[in-house]
Amino acid sequence: MFGKAGLGGLMQQAQKMQENMKKAQAELAQTQVNGEAGNGLVKVTATCNHVIHKIDIDPKLIAQSVDDKEMLEDLVLAAIADAYEKAEDLTSSRMSQFTAGLPAGMGDFFK
């Protein structure tokens, strides 16, 4: 099916693709995304590997939430979920460039 040169070339391409994917994953680990909830009253900054760096809660919300702790907790969770969703979308978009054109299931081989 493959000659020696063909198989060797294919293996070199696969190795280069894997190196590029690892480099992209390292870059994504440093890339920050922002999530928010409550029309921006709660904001979260996280990396694409789900490390939260900052949570910002508008002081007006804190004043309103004195009696509604559950609402504040829900907004914080929603902002975190929003940041994580954006991180996943960015990661999928970036990594899909490496597996474009491969047969179904082959992309998993390079993870």
Phi and psi in radians as a Rosetta constraint file:
Dihedral C 1 N 2 CA 2 C 2 CIRCULARHARMONIC -1.957 0.35
Dihedral N 2 CA 2 C 2 N 3 CIRCULARHARMONIC 2.433 0.35
Dihedral C 2 N 3 CA 3 C 3 CIRCULARHARMONIC -1.364 0.35
Dihedral N 3 CA 3 C 3 N 4 CIRCULARHARMONIC 3.003 0.35
Dihedral C 3 N 4 CA 4 C 4 CIRCULARHARMONIC -0.993 0.35
Dihedral N 4 CA 4 C 4 N 5 CIRCULARHARMONIC -0.783 0.35
Dihedral C 4 N 5 CA 5 C 5 CIRCULARHARMONIC -1.165 0.35
Dihedral N 5 CA 5 C 5 N 6 CIRCULARHARMONIC -0.670 0.35
Dihedral C 5 N 6 CA 6 C 6 CIRCULARHARMONIC -1.153 0.35
Dihedral N 6 CA 6 C 6 N 7 CIRCULARHARMONIC -0.782 0.35
Dihedral C 6 N 7 CA 7 C 7 CIRCULARHARMONIC -1.201 0.35
Dihedral N 7 CA 7 C 7 N 8 CIRCULARHARMONIC -0.707 0.35
Dihedral C 7 N 8 CA 8 C 8 CIRCULARHARMONIC -1.109 0.35
Dihedral N 8 CA 8 C 8 N 9 CIRCULARHARMONIC -0.716 0.35
Dihedral C 8 N 9 CA 9 C 9 CIRCULARHARMONIC -1.136 0.35
Dihedral N 9 CA 9 C 9 N 10 CIRCULARHARMONIC -0.698 0.35
Dihedral C 9 N 10 CA 10 C 10 CIRCULARHARMONIC -1.118 0.35
Dihedral N 10 CA 10 C 10 N 11 CIRCULARHARMONIC -0.712 0.35
Dihedral C 10 N 11 CA 11 C 11 CIRCULARHARMONIC -1.159 0.35
Dihedral N 11 CA 11 C 11 N 12 CIRCULARHARMONIC -0.671 0.35
Dihedral C 11 N 12 CA 12 C 12 CIRCULARHARMONIC -1.125 0.35
Dihedral N 12 CA 12 C 12 N 13 CIRCULARHARMONIC -0.718 0.35
Dihedral C 12 N 13 CA 13 C 13 CIRCULARHARMONIC -1.102 0.35
Dihedral N 13 CA 13 C 13 N 14 CIRCULARHARMONIC -0.749 0.35
Dihedral C 13 N 14 CA 14 C 14 CIRCULARHARMONIC -1.110 0.35
Dihedral N 14 CA 14 C 14 N 15 CIRCULARHARMONIC -0.725 0.35
Dihedral C 14 N 15 CA 15 C 15 CIRCULARHARMONIC -1.141 0.35
Dihedral N 15 CA 15 C 15 N 16 CIRCULARHARMONIC -0.734 0.35
Dihedral C 15 N 16 CA 16 C 16 CIRCULARHARMONIC -1.113 0.35
Dihedral N 16 CA 16 C 16 N 17 CIRCULARHARMONIC -0.723 0.35
Dihedral C 16 N 17 CA 17 C 17 CIRCULARHARMONIC -1.087 0.35
Dihedral N 17 CA 17 C 17 N 18 CIRCULARHARMONIC -0.739 0.35
Dihedral C 17 N 18 CA 18 C 18 CIRCULARHARMONIC -1.135 0.35
Dihedral N 18 CA 18 C 18 N 19 CIRCULARHARMONIC -0.690 0.35
Dihedral C 18 N 19 CA 19 C 19 CIRCULARHARMONIC -1.106 0.35
Dihedral N 19 CA 19 C 19 N 20 CIRCULARHARMONIC -0.766 0.35
Dihedral C 19 N 20 CA 20 C 20 CIRCULARHARMONIC -1.118 0.35
Dihedral N 20 CA 20 C 20 N 21 CIRCULARHARMONIC -0.649 0.35
Dihedral C 20 N 21 CA 21 C 21 CIRCULARHARMONIC -1.160 0.35
Dihedral N 21 CA 21 C 21 N 22 CIRCULARHARMONIC -0.713 0.35
Dihedral C 21 N 22 CA 22 C 22 CIRCULARHARMONIC -1.127 0.35
Dihedral N 22 CA 22 C 22 N 23 CIRCULARHARMONIC -0.681 0.35
Dihedral C 22 N 23 CA 23 C 23 CIRCULARHARMONIC -1.125 0.35
Dihedral N 23 CA 23 C 23 N 24 CIRCULARHARMONIC -0.760 0.35
Dihedral C 23 N 24 CA 24 C 24 CIRCULARHARMONIC -1.103 0.35
Dihedral N 24 CA 24 C 24 N 25 CIRCULARHARMONIC -0.705 0.35
Dihedral C 24 N 25 CA 25 C 25 CIRCULARHARMONIC -1.110 0.35
Dihedral N 25 CA 25 C 25 N 26 CIRCULARHARMONIC -0.679 0.35
Dihedral C 25 N 26 CA 26 C 26 CIRCULARHARMONIC -1.150 0.35
Dihedral N 26 CA 26 C 26 N 27 CIRCULARHARMONIC -0.696 0.35
Dihedral C 26 N 27 CA 27 C 27 CIRCULARHARMONIC -1.137 0.35
Dihedral N 27 CA 27 C 27 N 28 CIRCULARHARMONIC -0.737 0.35
Dihedral C 27 N 28 CA 28 C 28 CIRCULARHARMONIC -1.125 0.35
Dihedral N 28 CA 28 C 28 N 29 CIRCULARHARMONIC -0.569 0.35
Dihedral C 28 N 29 CA 29 C 29 CIRCULARHARMONIC -1.107 0.35
Dihedral N 29 CA 29 C 29 N 30 CIRCULARHARMONIC -0.412 0.35
Dihedral C 29 N 30 CA 30 C 30 CIRCULARHARMONIC -1.711 0.35
Dihedral N 30 CA 30 C 30 N 31 CIRCULARHARMONIC -0.190 0.35
Dihedral C 30 N 31 CA 31 C 31 CIRCULARHARMONIC -1.380 0.35
Dihedral N 31 CA 31 C 31 N 32 CIRCULARHARMONIC 2.265 0.35
Dihedral C 31 N 32 CA 32 C 32 CIRCULARHARMONIC -1.761 0.35
Dihedral N 32 CA 32 C 32 N 33 CIRCULARHARMONIC 2.529 0.35
Dihedral C 32 N 33 CA 33 C 33 CIRCULARHARMONIC -2.190 0.35
Dihedral N 33 CA 33 C 33 N 34 CIRCULARHARMONIC 2.755 0.35
Dihedral C 33 N 34 CA 34 C 34 CIRCULARHARMONIC -2.062 0.35
Dihedral N 34 CA 34 C 34 N 35 CIRCULARHARMONIC 2.316 0.35
Dihedral C 34 N 35 CA 35 C 35 CIRCULARHARMONIC -2.063 0.35
Dihedral N 35 CA 35 C 35 N 36 CIRCULARHARMONIC 2.696 0.35
Dihedral C 35 N 36 CA 36 C 36 CIRCULARHARMONIC -2.614 0.35
Dihedral N 36 CA 36 C 36 N 37 CIRCULARHARMONIC 2.845 0.35
Dihedral C 36 N 37 CA 37 C 37 CIRCULARHARMONIC -2.595 0.35
Dihedral N 37 CA 37 C 37 N 38 CIRCULARHARMONIC 2.839 0.35
Dihedral C 37 N 38 CA 38 C 38 CIRCULARHARMONIC 1.096 0.35
Dihedral N 38 CA 38 C 38 N 39 CIRCULARHARMONIC 0.748 0.35
Dihedral C 38 N 39 CA 39 C 39 CIRCULARHARMONIC 0.954 0.35
Dihedral N 39 CA 39 C 39 N 40 CIRCULARHARMONIC 0.703 0.35
Dihedral C 39 N 40 CA 40 C 40 CIRCULARHARMONIC 1.527 0.35
Dihedral N 40 CA 40 C 40 N 41 CIRCULARHARMONIC 0.080 0.35
Dihedral C 40 N 41 CA 41 C 41 CIRCULARHARMONIC -1.244 0.35
Dihedral N 41 CA 41 C 41 N 42 CIRCULARHARMONIC -0.466 0.35
Dihedral C 41 N 42 CA 42 C 42 CIRCULARHARMONIC -2.176 0.35
Dihedral N 42 CA 42 C 42 N 43 CIRCULARHARMONIC 2.200 0.35
Dihedral C 42 N 43 CA 43 C 43 CIRCULARHARMONIC -2.215 0.35
Dihedral N 43 CA 43 C 43 N 44 CIRCULARHARMONIC 2.488 0.35
Dihedral C 43 N 44 CA 44 C 44 CIRCULARHARMONIC -2.264 0.35
Dihedral N 44 CA 44 C 44 N 45 CIRCULARHARMONIC 2.367 0.35
Dihedral C 44 N 45 CA 45 C 45 CIRCULARHARMONIC -1.973 0.35
Dihedral N 45 CA 45 C 45 N 46 CIRCULARHARMONIC 2.206 0.35
Dihedral C 45 N 46 CA 46 C 46 CIRCULARHARMONIC -2.458 0.35
Dihedral N 46 CA 46 C 46 N 47 CIRCULARHARMONIC 2.853 0.35
Dihedral C 46 N 47 CA 47 C 47 CIRCULARHARMONIC -1.615 0.35
Dihedral N 47 CA 47 C 47 N 48 CIRCULARHARMONIC 2.963 0.35
Dihedral C 47 N 48 CA 48 C 48 CIRCULARHARMONIC -1.234 0.35
Dihedral N 48 CA 48 C 48 N 49 CIRCULARHARMONIC -0.168 0.35
Dihedral C 48 N 49 CA 49 C 49 CIRCULARHARMONIC -1.814 0.35
Dihedral N 49 CA 49 C 49 N 50 CIRCULARHARMONIC 0.447 0.35
Dihedral C 49 N 50 CA 50 C 50 CIRCULARHARMONIC 1.160 0.35
Dihedral N 50 CA 50 C 50 N 51 CIRCULARHARMONIC 0.643 0.35
Dihedral C 50 N 51 CA 51 C 51 CIRCULARHARMONIC -1.779 0.35
Dihedral N 51 CA 51 C 51 N 52 CIRCULARHARMONIC 2.090 0.35
Dihedral C 51 N 52 CA 52 C 52 CIRCULARHARMONIC -1.466 0.35
Dihedral N 52 CA 52 C 52 N 53 CIRCULARHARMONIC 2.228 0.35
Dihedral C 52 N 53 CA 53 C 53 CIRCULARHARMONIC -1.822 0.35
Dihedral N 53 CA 53 C 53 N 54 CIRCULARHARMONIC -0.456 0.35
Dihedral C 53 N 54 CA 54 C 54 CIRCULARHARMONIC -2.755 0.35
Dihedral N 54 CA 54 C 54 N 55 CIRCULARHARMONIC 2.471 0.35
Dihedral C 54 N 55 CA 55 C 55 CIRCULARHARMONIC -2.198 0.35
Dihedral N 55 CA 55 C 55 N 56 CIRCULARHARMONIC 2.191 0.35
Dihedral C 55 N 56 CA 56 C 56 CIRCULARHARMONIC -2.095 0.35
Dihedral N 56 CA 56 C 56 N 57 CIRCULARHARMONIC 2.114 0.35
Dihedral C 56 N 57 CA 57 C 57 CIRCULARHARMONIC -2.011 0.35
Dihedral N 57 CA 57 C 57 N 58 CIRCULARHARMONIC 2.156 0.35
Dihedral C 57 N 58 CA 58 C 58 CIRCULARHARMONIC -1.043 0.35
Dihedral N 58 CA 58 C 58 N 59 CIRCULARHARMONIC 2.304 0.35
Dihedral C 58 N 59 CA 59 C 59 CIRCULARHARMONIC -0.979 0.35
Dihedral N 59 CA 59 C 59 N 60 CIRCULARHARMONIC -0.543 0.35
Dihedral C 59 N 60 CA 60 C 60 CIRCULARHARMONIC -1.083 0.35
Dihedral N 60 CA 60 C 60 N 61 CIRCULARHARMONIC -0.646 0.35
Dihedral C 60 N 61 CA 61 C 61 CIRCULARHARMONIC -1.205 0.35
Dihedral N 61 CA 61 C 61 N 62 CIRCULARHARMONIC -0.672 0.35
Dihedral C 61 N 62 CA 62 C 62 CIRCULARHARMONIC -1.087 0.35
Dihedral N 62 CA 62 C 62 N 63 CIRCULARHARMONIC -0.757 0.35
Dihedral C 62 N 63 CA 63 C 63 CIRCULARHARMONIC -1.079 0.35
Dihedral N 63 CA 63 C 63 N 64 CIRCULARHARMONIC -0.696 0.35
Dihedral C 63 N 64 CA 64 C 64 CIRCULARHARMONIC -1.267 0.35
Dihedral N 64 CA 64 C 64 N 65 CIRCULARHARMONIC -0.498 0.35
Dihedral C 64 N 65 CA 65 C 65 CIRCULARHARMONIC -1.587 0.35
Dihedral N 65 CA 65 C 65 N 66 CIRCULARHARMONIC 0.087 0.35
Dihedral C 65 N 66 CA 66 C 66 CIRCULARHARMONIC -0.931 0.35
Dihedral N 66 CA 66 C 66 N 67 CIRCULARHARMONIC -0.710 0.35
Dihedral C 66 N 67 CA 67 C 67 CIRCULARHARMONIC -1.706 0.35
Dihedral N 67 CA 67 C 67 N 68 CIRCULARHARMONIC -0.030 0.35
Dihedral C 67 N 68 CA 68 C 68 CIRCULARHARMONIC -2.271 0.35
Dihedral N 68 CA 68 C 68 N 69 CIRCULARHARMONIC 1.138 0.35
Dihedral C 68 N 69 CA 69 C 69 CIRCULARHARMONIC -0.990 0.35
Dihedral N 69 CA 69 C 69 N 70 CIRCULARHARMONIC -0.697 0.35
Dihedral C 69 N 70 CA 70 C 70 CIRCULARHARMONIC -1.083 0.35
Dihedral N 70 CA 70 C 70 N 71 CIRCULARHARMONIC -0.691 0.35
Dihedral C 70 N 71 CA 71 C 71 CIRCULARHARMONIC -1.110 0.35
Dihedral N 71 CA 71 C 71 N 72 CIRCULARHARMONIC -0.758 0.35
Dihedral C 71 N 72 CA 72 C 72 CIRCULARHARMONIC -1.092 0.35
Dihedral N 72 CA 72 C 72 N 73 CIRCULARHARMONIC -0.769 0.35
Dihedral C 72 N 73 CA 73 C 73 CIRCULARHARMONIC -1.059 0.35
Dihedral N 73 CA 73 C 73 N 74 CIRCULARHARMONIC -0.744 0.35
Dihedral C 73 N 74 CA 74 C 74 CIRCULARHARMONIC -1.092 0.35
Dihedral N 74 CA 74 C 74 N 75 CIRCULARHARMONIC -0.707 0.35
Dihedral C 74 N 75 CA 75 C 75 CIRCULARHARMONIC -1.176 0.35
Dihedral N 75 CA 75 C 75 N 76 CIRCULARHARMONIC -0.677 0.35
Dihedral C 75 N 76 CA 76 C 76 CIRCULARHARMONIC -1.109 0.35
Dihedral N 76 CA 76 C 76 N 77 CIRCULARHARMONIC -0.802 0.35
Dihedral C 76 N 77 CA 77 C 77 CIRCULARHARMONIC -1.080 0.35
Dihedral N 77 CA 77 C 77 N 78 CIRCULARHARMONIC -0.697 0.35
Dihedral C 77 N 78 CA 78 C 78 CIRCULARHARMONIC -1.135 0.35
Dihedral N 78 CA 78 C 78 N 79 CIRCULARHARMONIC -0.692 0.35
Dihedral C 78 N 79 CA 79 C 79 CIRCULARHARMONIC -1.165 0.35
Dihedral N 79 CA 79 C 79 N 80 CIRCULARHARMONIC -0.677 0.35
Dihedral C 79 N 80 CA 80 C 80 CIRCULARHARMONIC -1.128 0.35
Dihedral N 80 CA 80 C 80 N 81 CIRCULARHARMONIC -0.786 0.35
Dihedral C 80 N 81 CA 81 C 81 CIRCULARHARMONIC -1.062 0.35
Dihedral N 81 CA 81 C 81 N 82 CIRCULARHARMONIC -0.693 0.35
Dihedral C 81 N 82 CA 82 C 82 CIRCULARHARMONIC -1.104 0.35
Dihedral N 82 CA 82 C 82 N 83 CIRCULARHARMONIC -0.768 0.35
Dihedral C 82 N 83 CA 83 C 83 CIRCULARHARMONIC -1.099 0.35
Dihedral N 83 CA 83 C 83 N 84 CIRCULARHARMONIC -0.758 0.35
Dihedral C 83 N 84 CA 84 C 84 CIRCULARHARMONIC -1.128 0.35
Dihedral N 84 CA 84 C 84 N 85 CIRCULARHARMONIC -0.677 0.35
Dihedral C 84 N 85 CA 85 C 85 CIRCULARHARMONIC -1.119 0.35
Dihedral N 85 CA 85 C 85 N 86 CIRCULARHARMONIC -0.746 0.35
Dihedral C 85 N 86 CA 86 C 86 CIRCULARHARMONIC -1.123 0.35
Dihedral N 86 CA 86 C 86 N 87 CIRCULARHARMONIC -0.676 0.35
Dihedral C 86 N 87 CA 87 C 87 CIRCULARHARMONIC -1.106 0.35
Dihedral N 87 CA 87 C 87 N 88 CIRCULARHARMONIC -0.767 0.35
Dihedral C 87 N 88 CA 88 C 88 CIRCULARHARMONIC -1.123 0.35
Dihedral N 88 CA 88 C 88 N 89 CIRCULARHARMONIC -0.736 0.35
Dihedral C 88 N 89 CA 89 C 89 CIRCULARHARMONIC -1.085 0.35
Dihedral N 89 CA 89 C 89 N 90 CIRCULARHARMONIC -0.786 0.35
Dihedral C 89 N 90 CA 90 C 90 CIRCULARHARMONIC -1.126 0.35
Dihedral N 90 CA 90 C 90 N 91 CIRCULARHARMONIC -0.753 0.35
Dihedral C 90 N 91 CA 91 C 91 CIRCULARHARMONIC -1.107 0.35
Dihedral N 91 CA 91 C 91 N 92 CIRCULARHARMONIC -0.805 0.35
Dihedral C 91 N 92 CA 92 C 92 CIRCULARHARMONIC -1.076 0.35
Dihedral N 92 CA 92 C 92 N 93 CIRCULARHARMONIC -0.739 0.35
Dihedral C 92 N 93 CA 93 C 93 CIRCULARHARMONIC -1.091 0.35
Dihedral N 93 CA 93 C 93 N 94 CIRCULARHARMONIC -0.790 0.35
Dihedral C 93 N 94 CA 94 C 94 CIRCULARHARMONIC -1.187 0.35
Dihedral N 94 CA 94 C 94 N 95 CIRCULARHARMONIC -0.745 0.35
Dihedral C 94 N 95 CA 95 C 95 CIRCULARHARMONIC -1.347 0.35
Dihedral N 95 CA 95 C 95 N 96 CIRCULARHARMONIC -0.413 0.35
Dihedral C 95 N 96 CA 96 C 96 CIRCULARHARMONIC -1.162 0.35
Dihedral N 96 CA 96 C 96 N 97 CIRCULARHARMONIC -0.385 0.35
Dihedral C 96 N 97 CA 97 C 97 CIRCULARHARMONIC -1.149 0.35
Dihedral N 97 CA 97 C 97 N 98 CIRCULARHARMONIC -0.409 0.35
Dihedral C 97 N 98 CA 98 C 98 CIRCULARHARMONIC -1.432 0.35
Dihedral N 98 CA 98 C 98 N 99 CIRCULARHARMONIC -0.443 0.35
Dihedral C 98 N 99 CA 99 C 99 CIRCULARHARMONIC -1.865 0.35
Dihedral N 99 CA 99 C 99 N 100 CIRCULARHARMONIC 0.043 0.35
Dihedral C 99 N 100 CA 100 C 100 CIRCULARHARMONIC -1.070 0.35
Dihedral N 100 CA 100 C 100 N 101 CIRCULARHARMONIC 2.298 0.35
Dihedral C 100 N 101 CA 101 C 101 CIRCULARHARMONIC 1.541 0.35
Dihedral N 101 CA 101 C 101 N 102 CIRCULARHARMONIC -0.145 0.35
Dihedral C 101 N 102 CA 102 C 102 CIRCULARHARMONIC -1.409 0.35
Dihedral N 102 CA 102 C 102 N 103 CIRCULARHARMONIC 2.628 0.35
Dihedral C 102 N 103 CA 103 C 103 CIRCULARHARMONIC -1.055 0.35
Dihedral N 103 CA 103 C 103 N 104 CIRCULARHARMONIC 2.677 0.35
Dihedral C 103 N 104 CA 104 C 104 CIRCULARHARMONIC -0.924 0.35
Dihedral N 104 CA 104 C 104 N 105 CIRCULARHARMONIC 2.327 0.35
Dihedral C 104 N 105 CA 105 C 105 CIRCULARHARMONIC 1.546 0.35
Dihedral N 105 CA 105 C 105 N 106 CIRCULARHARMONIC -0.313 0.35
Dihedral C 105 N 106 CA 106 C 106 CIRCULARHARMONIC -1.245 0.35
Dihedral N 106 CA 106 C 106 N 107 CIRCULARHARMONIC -0.480 0.35
Dihedral C 106 N 107 CA 107 C 107 CIRCULARHARMONIC -1.052 0.35
Dihedral N 107 CA 107 C 107 N 108 CIRCULARHARMONIC -0.560 0.35
Dihedral C 107 N 108 CA 108 C 108 CIRCULARHARMONIC -1.164 0.35
Dihedral N 108 CA 108 C 108 N 109 CIRCULARHARMONIC -0.433 0.35
Dihedral C 108 N 109 CA 109 C 109 CIRCULARHARMONIC -1.084 0.35
Dihedral N 109 CA 109 C 109 N 110 CIRCULARHARMONIC -0.516 0.35
Dihedral C 109 N 110 CA 110 C 110 CIRCULARHARMONIC -1.660 0.35
Dihedral N 110 CA 110 C 110 N 111 CIRCULARHARMONIC 0.077 0.35
